[in-house]
Amino acid sequence: MSTIVSRLQSSLIESNSQGLLSGCSVLLAAHPEQTELFNHACFGHPIISAEKDKQWFQLSLEEALYLCSVMKCIKVVGENKCEKNDEELWRYMTSKKVGFPFLFKAYSHLRMKNWVVRAGTQYGVDFVAYRHHPALVHSEYAVLVLSDEDDNKNARLKAWSDFHCTLRLCGSVAKTLLILHISKNGDGAIFPSSLENYCVEERIVTSCMWRIPSMASVSNPPLEGLPVTSDPNLSQTMSEKEKKDTVRKK
């Protein structure tokens, strides 16, 4: 994958490619060779258009900033066609997406490790990470990005029940839950040097870490009249069951 990304980088630099800011995404036109490289490197999503000599791609804010500021292979312009410098681009993107600095740090952290990173909205997470091209393998990790500055945004993840639901969902689609905890050290730095102040801590969470202890292992006995079971279909009280048995006997 790193070889394909390098080829895409060289091609974009040679063609002096420019992306156009469009709300919460960036639009970029690619010629046929670049179209193939974009698809193989898994950047952006193709947009259907009537133009035959070029293919438009819609890049997420994270993808566009990575190509622009980390790989330095594209330029980004605004509606007035004027090029945005790093600081202007950073201010724009942080105003468009809540928690963008942490999401971008997580995205770039995974991309630099040669993971293919895609949006994970359909799985209730921030990203999904693939070891190889999505056409060849399923995503291996469902990625949640947390930080000390989340406040109410990710308050749901502080409850055990929400973590349990997320783990159940990840398990049902054969993915491992990866928590990327982003912490910020220091203030005042301007992008891109500000990213050096962000530290990433990786945490893999498995179901065995959050398993509910069985009732038999609890020191206090279960409530009288309730069967010891975790199956909701068997949650009748003994008195109700006895009443049904009595009716059947009659």
Salt bridges, closest charged atoms under 4 A:
GLU62 OE2 - LYS97 NZ 2.78
GLU63 OE2 - ARG118 NH1 3.37
GLU87 OE2 - ARG91 NH1 3.08
GLU140 OE2 - ARG131 NH2 2.92
ASP148 OD1 - HIS181 NE2 3.08
ASP187 OD1 - LYS184 NZ 3.56
GLU201 OE1 - ARG203 NH2 3.20
GLU202 OE2 - HIS109 NE2 2.68
GLU202 OE2 - LYS113 NZ 2.74
ASP245 OD2 - LYS241 NZ 3.55
ASP245 OD1 - ARG248 NH1 2.82
